[in-house]
Amino acid sequence: PYVVVSNHQSSLDLLGMMEVLPDRCVPIAKRELLYMGAVGIACWLGGIIFIDRKRTHDAISVMAEAAHTMLSQDVS
Protein backbone atom coordinates (compact mmCIF):
# COMPACT_ATOMS: atom_id res chain seq x y z
CA PRO A 1 0.00 0.00 0.00
CA TYR A 2 1.04 3.59 -0.59
CA VAL A 3 -0.36 7.11 -0.32
CA VAL A 4 -0.59 9.61 -3.18
CA VAL A 5 -1.00 13.24 -2.10
CA SER A 6 -2.15 15.77 -4.67
CA ASN A 7 -2.46 19.51 -4.37
CA HIS A 8 -4.71 20.06 -7.35
CA GLN A 9 -5.52 23.54 -8.63
CA SER A 10 -9.04 23.10 -10.03
CA SER A 11 -11.93 20.66 -10.10
CA LEU A 12 -10.82 19.52 -13.56
CA ASP A 13 -7.61 18.12 -12.05
CA LEU A 14 -9.73 15.49 -10.33
CA LEU A 15 -10.70 14.02 -13.71
CA GLY A 16 -7.05 13.69 -14.72
CA MET A 17 -6.14 12.15 -11.39
CA MET A 18 -8.80 9.45 -11.86
CA GLU A 19 -7.05 8.42 -15.07
CA VAL A 20 -3.59 8.02 -13.54
CA LEU A 21 -4.50 6.48 -10.17
CA PRO A 22 -4.40 2.69 -9.86
CA ASP A 23 -7.64 0.70 -10.19
CA ARG A 24 -7.67 -0.46 -6.57
CA CYS A 25 -7.34 2.99 -5.03
CA VAL A 26 -9.18 4.57 -2.09
CA PRO A 27 -9.55 8.31 -2.72
CA ILE A 28 -10.06 10.70 0.22
CA ALA A 29 -11.17 14.32 -0.20
CA LYS A 30 -12.25 17.22 1.96
CA ARG A 31 -15.96 17.27 2.77
CA GLU A 32 -16.44 20.67 1.12
CA LEU A 33 -16.13 19.00 -2.30
CA LEU A 34 -19.34 17.10 -1.61
CA TYR A 35 -21.28 20.38 -1.89
CA MET A 36 -19.81 21.53 -5.23
CA GLY A 37 -22.76 20.57 -7.43
CA ALA A 38 -21.94 18.14 -10.23
CA VAL A 39 -18.37 17.73 -8.98
CA GLY A 40 -19.64 16.64 -5.57
CA ILE A 41 -22.08 14.16 -7.07
CA ALA A 42 -19.37 12.71 -9.32
CA CYS A 43 -17.03 12.36 -6.34
CA TRP A 44 -19.71 10.67 -4.26
CA LEU A 45 -20.61 8.28 -7.08
CA GLY A 46 -16.90 7.58 -7.59
CA GLY A 47 -16.62 6.25 -4.05
CA ILE A 48 -14.50 9.04 -2.61
CA ILE A 49 -14.29 9.05 1.19
CA PHE A 50 -15.00 12.54 2.53
CA ILE A 51 -13.35 13.88 5.68
CA ASP A 52 -14.34 16.95 7.68
CA ARG A 53 -11.07 18.77 8.31
CA LYS A 54 -12.71 21.05 10.90
CA ARG A 55 -13.54 18.05 13.11
CA THR A 56 -10.11 16.55 13.61
CA HIS A 57 -11.26 13.62 15.75
CA ASP A 58 -13.88 12.58 13.17
CA ALA A 59 -11.39 12.94 10.31
CA ILE A 60 -8.84 10.78 12.12
CA SER A 61 -11.40 8.07 12.83
CA VAL A 62 -12.57 8.04 9.18
CA MET A 63 -8.96 7.77 7.96
CA ALA A 64 -8.19 5.03 10.51
CA GLU A 65 -11.19 3.04 9.31
CA ALA A 66 -10.14 3.54 5.68
CA ALA A 67 -6.58 2.43 6.54
CA HIS A 68 -7.89 -0.72 8.21
CA THR A 69 -10.03 -1.51 5.16
CA MET A 70 -7.09 -0.81 2.83
CA LEU A 71 -4.87 -3.26 4.70
CA SER A 72 -7.51 -5.98 4.88
CA GLN A 73 -8.42 -5.67 1.18
CA ASP A 74 -4.87 -4.95 -0.07
CA VAL A 75 -5.70 -1.66 -1.80
CA SER A 76 -3.74 1.57 -2.06
Phi and psi restraints in degrees (range 20) as a CNS / XPLOR table:
assign (resid 1 and name C) (resid 2 and name N)
       (resid 2 and name CA) (resid 2 and name C) 1.0 -149.3 20.0 2
assign (resid 2 and name N) (resid 2 and name CA)
       (resid 2 and name C) (resid 3 and name N) 1.0 168.2 20.0 2
assign (resid 2 and name C) (resid 3 and name N)
       (resid 3 and name CA) (resid 3 and name C) 1.0 -120.2 20.0 2
assign (resid 3 and name N) (resid 3 and name CA)
       (resid 3 and name C) (resid 4 and name N) 1.0 132.3 20.0 2
assign (resid 3 and name C) (resid 4 and name N)
       (resid 4 and name CA) (resid 4 and name C) 1.0 -110.8 20.0 2
assign (resid 4 and name N) (resid 4 and name CA)
       (resid 4 and name C) (resid 5 and name N) 1.0 123.2 20.0 2
assign (resid 4 and name C) (resid 5 and name N)
       (resid 5 and name CA) (resid 5 and name C) 1.0 -110.7 20.0 2
assign (resid 5 and name N) (resid 5 and name CA)
       (resid 5 and name C) (resid 6 and name N) 1.0 128.6 20.0 2
assign (resid 5 and name C) (resid 6 and name N)
       (resid 6 and name CA) (resid 6 and name C) 1.0 -125.8 20.0 2
assign (resid 6 and name N) (resid 6 and name CA)
       (resid 6 and name C) (resid 7 and name N) 1.0 134.7 20.0 2
assign (resid 6 and name C) (resid 7 and name N)
       (resid 7 and name CA) (resid 7 and name C) 1.0 -108.4 20.0 2
assign (resid 7 and name N) (resid 7 and name CA)
       (resid 7 and name C) (resid 8 and name N) 1.0 77.6 20.0 2
assign (resid 7 and name C) (resid 8 and name N)
       (resid 8 and name CA) (resid 8 and name C) 1.0 -74.1 20.0 2
assign (resid 8 and name N) (resid 8 and name CA)
       (resid 8 and name C) (resid 9 and name N) 1.0 158.5 20.0 2
assign (resid 8 and name C) (resid 9 and name N)
       (resid 9 and name CA) (resid 9 and name C) 1.0 -103.8 20.0 2
assign (resid 9 and name N) (resid 9 and name CA)
       (resid 9 and name C) (resid 10 and name N) 1.0 -18.4 20.0 2
assign (resid 9 and name C) (resid 10 and name N)
       (resid 10 and name CA) (resid 10 and name C) 1.0 -151.2 20.0 2
assign (resid 10 and name N) (resid 10 and name CA)
       (resid 10 and name C) (resid 11 and name N) 1.0 171.4 20.0 2
assign (resid 10 and name C) (resid 11 and name N)
       (resid 11 and name CA) (resid 11 and name C) 1.0 -69.0 20.0 2
assign (resid 11 and name N) (resid 11 and name CA)
       (resid 11 and name C) (resid 12 and name N) 1.0 -21.5 20.0 2
assign (resid 11 and name C) (resid 12 and name N)
       (resid 12 and name CA) (resid 12 and name C) 1.0 -70.5 20.0 2
assign (resid 12 and name N) (resid 12 and name CA)
       (resid 12 and name C) (resid 13 and name N) 1.0 -25.8 20.0 2
assign (resid 12 and name C) (resid 13 and name N)
       (resid 13 and name CA) (resid 13 and name C) 1.0 -60.7 20.0 2
assign (resid 13 and name N) (resid 13 and name CA)
       (resid 13 and name C) (resid 14 and name N) 1.0 -31.2 20.0 2
assign (resid 13 and name C) (resid 14 and name N)
       (resid 14 and name CA) (resid 14 and name C) 1.0 -60.0 20.0 2
assign (resid 14 and name N) (resid 14 and name CA)
       (resid 14 and name C) (resid 15 and name N) 1.0 -38.7 20.0 2
assign (resid 14 and name C) (resid 15 and name N)
       (resid 15 and name CA) (resid 15 and name C) 1.0 -63.9 20.0 2
assign (resid 15 and name N) (resid 15 and name CA)
       (resid 15 and name C) (resid 16 and name N) 1.0 -42.4 20.0 2
assign (resid 15 and name C) (resid 16 and name N)
       (resid 16 and name CA) (resid 16 and name C) 1.0 -66.0 20.0 2
assign (resid 16 and name N) (resid 16 and name CA)
       (resid 16 and name C) (resid 17 and name N) 1.0 -38.1 20.0 2
assign (resid 16 and name C) (resid 17 and name N)
       (resid 17 and name CA) (resid 17 and name C) 1.0 -63.7 20.0 2
assign (resid 17 and name N) (resid 17 and name CA)
       (resid 17 and name C) (resid 18 and name N) 1.0 -37.1 20.0 2
assign (resid 17 and name C) (resid 18 and name N)
       (resid 18 and name CA) (resid 18 and name C) 1.0 -62.9 20.0 2
assign (resid 18 and name N) (resid 18 and name CA)
       (resid 18 and name C) (resid 19 and name N) 1.0 -27.2 20.0 2
assign (resid 18 and name C) (resid 19 and name N)
       (resid 19 and name CA) (resid 19 and name C) 1.0 -76.5 20.0 2
assign (resid 19 and name N) (resid 19 and name CA)
       (resid 19 and name C) (resid 20 and name N) 1.0 -32.7 20.0 2
assign (resid 19 and name C) (resid 20 and name N)
       (resid 20 and name CA) (resid 20 and name C) 1.0 -96.9 20.0 2
assign (resid 20 and name N) (resid 20 and name CA)
       (resid 20 and name C) (resid 21 and name N) 1.0 -15.3 20.0 2
assign (resid 20 and name C) (resid 21 and name N)
       (resid 21 and name CA) (resid 21 and name C) 1.0 -75.1 20.0 2
assign (resid 21 and name N) (resid 21 and name CA)
       (resid 21 and name C) (resid 22 and name N) 1.0 150.1 20.0 2
assign (resid 21 and name C) (resid 22 and name N)
       (resid 22 and name CA) (resid 22 and name C) 1.0 -63.6 20.0 2
assign (resid 22 and name N) (resid 22 and name CA)
       (resid 22 and name C) (resid 23 and name N) 1.0 159.6 20.0 2
assign (resid 22 and name C) (resid 23 and name N)
       (resid 23 and name CA) (resid 23 and name C) 1.0 -61.4 20.0 2
assign (resid 23 and name N) (resid 23 and name CA)
       (resid 23 and name C) (resid 24 and name N) 1.0 -44.3 20.0 2
assign (resid 23 and name C) (resid 24 and name N)
       (resid 24 and name CA) (resid 24 and name C) 1.0 -94.4 20.0 2
assign (resid 24 and name N) (resid 24 and name CA)
       (resid 24 and name C) (resid 25 and name N) 1.0 70.0 20.0 2
assign (resid 24 and name C) (resid 25 and name N)
       (resid 25 and name CA) (resid 25 and name C) 1.0 -122.4 20.0 2
assign (resid 25 and name N) (resid 25 and name CA)
       (resid 25 and name C) (resid 26 and name N) 1.0 143.0 20.0 2
assign (resid 25 and name C) (resid 26 and name N)
       (resid 26 and name CA) (resid 26 and name C) 1.0 -110.1 20.0 2
assign (resid 26 and name N) (resid 26 and name CA)
       (resid 26 and name C) (resid 27 and name N) 1.0 100.2 20.0 2
assign (resid 26 and name C) (resid 27 and name N)
       (resid 27 and name CA) (resid 27 and name C) 1.0 -80.6 20.0 2
assign (resid 27 and name N) (resid 27 and name CA)
       (resid 27 and name C) (resid 28 and name N) 1.0 141.7 20.0 2
assign (resid 27 and name C) (resid 28 and name N)
       (resid 28 and name CA) (resid 28 and name C) 1.0 -125.4 20.0 2
assign (resid 28 and name N) (resid 28 and name CA)
       (resid 28 and name C) (resid 29 and name N) 1.0 136.3 20.0 2
assign (resid 28 and name C) (resid 29 and name N)
       (resid 29 and name CA) (resid 29 and name C) 1.0 -140.6 20.0 2
assign (resid 29 and name N) (resid 29 and name CA)
       (resid 29 and name C) (resid 30 and name N) 1.0 161.3 20.0 2
assign (resid 29 and name C) (resid 30 and name N)
       (resid 30 and name CA) (resid 30 and name C) 1.0 -69.0 20.0 2
assign (resid 30 and name N) (resid 30 and name CA)
       (resid 30 and name C) (resid 31 and name N) 1.0 145.9 20.0 2
assign (resid 30 and name C) (resid 31 and name N)
       (resid 31 and name CA) (resid 31 and name C) 1.0 -60.2 20.0 2
assign (resid 31 and name N) (resid 31 and name CA)
       (resid 31 and name C) (resid 32 and name N) 1.0 -27.9 20.0 2
assign (resid 31 and name C) (resid 32 and name N)
       (resid 32 and name CA) (resid 32 and name C) 1.0 -58.6 20.0 2
assign (resid 32 and name N) (resid 32 and name CA)
       (resid 32 and name C) (resid 33 and name N) 1.0 -28.9 20.0 2
assign (resid 32 and name C) (resid 33 and name N)
       (resid 33 and name CA) (resid 33 and name C) 1.0 -64.3 20.0 2
assign (resid 33 and name N) (resid 33 and name CA)
       (resid 33 and name C) (resid 34 and name N) 1.0 -27.0 20.0 2
assign (resid 33 and name C) (resid 34 and name N)
       (resid 34 and name CA) (resid 34 and name C) 1.0 -60.9 20.0 2
assign (resid 34 and name N) (resid 34 and name CA)
       (resid 34 and name C) (resid 35 and name N) 1.0 -26.6 20.0 2
assign (resid 34 and name C) (resid 35 and name N)
       (resid 35 and name CA) (resid 35 and name C) 1.0 -101.9 20.0 2
assign (resid 35 and name N) (resid 35 and name CA)
       (resid 35 and name C) (resid 36 and name N) 1.0 22.3 20.0 2
assign (resid 35 and name C) (resid 36 and name N)
       (resid 36 and name CA) (resid 36 and name C) 1.0 -101.5 20.0 2
assign (resid 36 and name N) (resid 36 and name CA)
       (resid 36 and name C) (resid 37 and name N) 1.0 44.6 20.0 2
assign (resid 36 and name C) (resid 37 and name N)
       (resid 37 and name CA) (resid 37 and name C) 1.0 62.1 20.0 2
assign (resid 37 and name N) (resid 37 and name CA)
       (resid 37 and name C) (resid 38 and name N) 1.0 -127.3 20.0 2
assign (resid 37 and name C) (resid 38 and name N)
       (resid 38 and name CA) (resid 38 and name C) 1.0 -62.6 20.0 2
assign (resid 38 and name N) (resid 38 and name CA)
       (resid 38 and name C) (resid 39 and name N) 1.0 -33.9 20.0 2
assign (resid 38 and name C) (resid 39 and name N)
       (resid 39 and name CA) (resid 39 and name C) 1.0 -63.5 20.0 2
assign (resid 39 and name N) (resid 39 and name CA)
       (resid 39 and name C) (resid 40 and name N) 1.0 -43.8 20.0 2
assign (resid 39 and name C) (resid 40 and name N)
       (resid 40 and name CA) (resid 40 and name C) 1.0 -62.9 20.0 2
assign (resid 40 and name N) (resid 40 and name CA)
       (resid 40 and name C) (resid 41 and name N) 1.0 -42.8 20.0 2
assign (resid 40 and name C) (resid 41 and name N)
       (resid 41 and name CA) (resid 41 and name C) 1.0 -63.8 20.0 2
assign (resid 41 and name N) (resid 41 and name CA)
       (resid 41 and name C) (resid 42 and name N) 1.0 -43.2 20.0 2
assign (resid 41 and name C) (resid 42 and name N)
       (resid 42 and name CA) (resid 42 and name C) 1.0 -63.2 20.0 2
assign (resid 42 and name N) (resid 42 and name CA)
       (resid 42 and name C) (resid 43 and name N) 1.0 -40.0 20.0 2
assign (resid 42 and name C) (resid 43 and name N)
       (resid 43 and name CA) (resid 43 and name C) 1.0 -64.3 20.0 2
assign (resid 43 and name N) (resid 43 and name CA)
       (resid 43 and name C) (resid 44 and name N) 1.0 -44.1 20.0 2
assign (resid 43 and name C) (resid 44 and name N)
       (resid 44 and name CA) (resid 44 and name C) 1.0 -63.6 20.0 2
assign (resid 44 and name N) (resid 44 and name CA)
       (resid 44 and name C) (resid 45 and name N) 1.0 -44.4 20.0 2
assign (resid 44 and name C) (resid 45 and name N)
       (resid 45 and name CA) (resid 45 and name C) 1.0 -67.1 20.0 2
assign (resid 45 and name N) (resid 45 and name CA)
       (resid 45 and name C) (resid 46 and name N) 1.0 -28.2 20.0 2
assign (resid 45 and name C) (resid 46 and name N)
       (resid 46 and name CA) (resid 46 and name C) 1.0 -78.0 20.0 2
assign (resid 46 and name N) (resid 46 and name CA)
       (resid 46 and name C) (resid 47 and name N) 1.0 -3.0 20.0 2
assign (resid 46 and name C) (resid 47 and name N)
       (resid 47 and name CA) (resid 47 and name C) 1.0 84.8 20.0 2
assign (resid 47 and name N) (resid 47 and name CA)
       (resid 47 and name C) (resid 48 and name N) 1.0 19.4 20.0 2
assign (resid 47 and name C) (resid 48 and name N)
       (resid 48 and name CA) (resid 48 and name C) 1.0 -69.5 20.0 2
assign (resid 48 and name N) (resid 48 and name CA)
       (resid 48 and name C) (resid 49 and name N) 1.0 138.3 20.0 2
assign (resid 48 and name C) (resid 49 and name N)
       (resid 49 and name CA) (resid 49 and name C) 1.0 -90.2 20.0 2
assign (resid 49 and name N) (resid 49 and name CA)
       (resid 49 and name C) (resid 50 and name N) 1.0 124.0 20.0 2
assign (resid 49 and name C) (resid 50 and name N)
       (resid 50 and name CA) (resid 50 and name C) 1.0 -97.3 20.0 2
assign (resid 50 and name N) (resid 50 and name CA)
       (resid 50 and name C) (resid 51 and name N) 1.0 136.5 20.0 2
assign (resid 50 and name C) (resid 51 and name N)
       (resid 51 and name CA) (resid 51 and name C) 1.0 -120.5 20.0 2
assign (resid 51 and name N) (resid 51 and name CA)
       (resid 51 and name C) (resid 52 and name N) 1.0 144.7 20.0 2
assign (resid 51 and name C) (resid 52 and name N)
       (resid 52 and name CA) (resid 52 and name C) 1.0 -95.7 20.0 2
assign (resid 52 and name N) (resid 52 and name CA)
       (resid 52 and name C) (resid 53 and name N) 1.0 105.2 20.0 2
assign (resid 52 and name C) (resid 53 and name N)
       (resid 53 and name CA) (resid 53 and name C) 1.0 -70.1 20.0 2
assign (resid 53 and name N) (resid 53 and name CA)
       (resid 53 and name C) (resid 54 and name N) 1.0 -17.4 20.0 2
assign (resid 53 and name C) (resid 54 and name N)
       (resid 54 and name CA) (resid 54 and name C) 1.0 -79.0 20.0 2
assign (resid 54 and name N) (resid 54 and name CA)
       (resid 54 and name C) (resid 55 and name N) 1.0 -22.5 20.0 2
assign (resid 54 and name C) (resid 55 and name N)
       (resid 55 and name CA) (resid 55 and name C) 1.0 -109.0 20.0 2
assign (resid 55 and name N) (resid 55 and name CA)
       (resid 55 and name C) (resid 56 and name N) 1.0 85.8 20.0 2
assign (resid 55 and name C) (resid 56 and name N)
       (resid 56 and name CA) (resid 56 and name C) 1.0 -56.1 20.0 2
assign (resid 56 and name N) (resid 56 and name CA)
       (resid 56 and name C) (resid 57 and name N) 1.0 -45.1 20.0 2
assign (resid 56 and name C) (resid 57 and name N)
       (resid 57 and name CA) (resid 57 and name C) 1.0 -61.8 20.0 2
assign (resid 57 and name N) (resid 57 and name CA)
       (resid 57 and name C) (resid 58 and name N) 1.0 -43.7 20.0 2
assign (resid 57 and name C) (resid 58 and name N)
       (resid 58 and name CA) (resid 58 and name C) 1.0 -64.3 20.0 2
assign (resid 58 and name N) (resid 58 and name CA)
       (resid 58 and name C) (resid 59 and name N) 1.0 -41.8 20.0 2
assign (resid 58 and name C) (resid 59 and name N)
       (resid 59 and name CA) (resid 59 and name C) 1.0 -62.9 20.0 2
assign (resid 59 and name N) (resid 59 and name CA)
       (resid 59 and name C) (resid 60 and name N) 1.0 -41.9 20.0 2
assign (resid 59 and name C) (resid 60 and name N)
       (resid 60 and name CA) (resid 60 and name C) 1.0 -64.7 20.0 2
assign (resid 60 and name N) (resid 60 and name CA)
       (resid 60 and name C) (resid 61 and name N) 1.0 -41.6 20.0 2
assign (resid 60 and name C) (resid 61 and name N)
       (resid 61 and name CA) (resid 61 and name C) 1.0 -67.8 20.0 2
assign (resid 61 and name N) (resid 61 and name CA)
       (resid 61 and name C) (resid 62 and name N) 1.0 -36.9 20.0 2
assign (resid 61 and name C) (resid 62 and name N)
       (resid 62 and name CA) (resid 62 and name C) 1.0 -64.6 20.0 2
assign (resid 62 and name N) (resid 62 and name CA)
       (resid 62 and name C) (resid 63 and name N) 1.0 -43.6 20.0 2
assign (resid 62 and name C) (resid 63 and name N)
       (resid 63 and name CA) (resid 63 and name C) 1.0 -68.1 20.0 2
assign (resid 63 and name N) (resid 63 and name CA)
       (resid 63 and name C) (resid 64 and name N) 1.0 -35.6 20.0 2
assign (resid 63 and name C) (resid 64 and name N)
       (resid 64 and name CA) (resid 64 and name C) 1.0 -64.9 20.0 2
assign (resid 64 and name N) (resid 64 and name CA)
       (resid 64 and name C) (resid 65 and name N) 1.0 -41.0 20.0 2
assign (resid 64 and name C) (resid 65 and name N)
       (resid 65 and name CA) (resid 65 and name C) 1.0 -65.4 20.0 2
assign (resid 65 and name N) (resid 65 and name CA)
       (resid 65 and name C) (resid 66 and name N) 1.0 -41.6 20.0 2
assign (resid 65 and name C) (resid 66 and name N)
       (resid 66 and name CA) (resid 66 and name C) 1.0 -63.7 20.0 2
assign (resid 66 and name N) (resid 66 and name CA)
       (resid 66 and name C) (resid 67 and name N) 1.0 -40.8 20.0 2
assign (resid 66 and name C) (resid 67 and name N)
       (resid 67 and name CA) (resid 67 and name C) 1.0 -63.1 20.0 2
assign (resid 67 and name N) (resid 67 and name CA)
       (resid 67 and name C) (resid 68 and name N) 1.0 -41.6 20.0 2
assign (resid 67 and name C) (resid 68 and name N)
       (resid 68 and name CA) (resid 68 and name C) 1.0 -63.1 20.0 2
assign (resid 68 and name N) (resid 68 and name CA)
       (resid 68 and name C) (resid 69 and name N) 1.0 -42.6 20.0 2
assign (resid 68 and name C) (resid 69 and name N)
       (resid 69 and name CA) (resid 69 and name C) 1.0 -65.0 20.0 2
assign (resid 69 and name N) (resid 69 and name CA)
       (resid 69 and name C) (resid 70 and name N) 1.0 -40.8 20.0 2
assign (resid 69 and name C) (resid 70 and name N)
       (resid 70 and name CA) (resid 70 and name C) 1.0 -60.4 20.0 2
assign (resid 70 and name N) (resid 70 and name CA)
       (resid 70 and name C) (resid 71 and name N) 1.0 -44.0 20.0 2
assign (resid 70 and name C) (resid 71 and name N)
       (resid 71 and name CA) (resid 71 and name C) 1.0 -67.2 20.0 2
assign (resid 71 and name N) (resid 71 and name CA)
       (resid 71 and name C) (resid 72 and name N) 1.0 -41.9 20.0 2
assign (resid 71 and name C) (resid 72 and name N)
       (resid 72 and name CA) (resid 72 and name C) 1.0 -71.3 20.0 2
assign (resid 72 and name N) (resid 72 and name CA)
       (resid 72 and name C) (resid 73 and name N) 1.0 -28.6 20.0 2
assign (resid 72 and name C) (resid 73 and name N)
       (resid 73 and name CA) (resid 73 and name C) 1.0 -104.5 20.0 2
assign (resid 73 and name N) (resid 73 and name CA)
       (resid 73 and name C) (resid 74 and name N) 1.0 3.3 20.0 2
assign (resid 73 and name C) (resid 74 and name N)
       (resid 74 and name CA) (resid 74 and name C) 1.0 53.8 20.0 2
assign (resid 74 and name N) (resid 74 and name CA)
       (resid 74 and name C) (resid 75 and name N) 1.0 53.6 20.0 2
assign (resid 74 and name C) (resid 75 and name N)
       (resid 75 and name CA) (resid 75 and name C) 1.0 -118.5 20.0 2
assign (resid 75 and name N) (resid 75 and name CA)
       (resid 75 and name C) (resid 76 and name N) 1.0 162.7 20.0 2
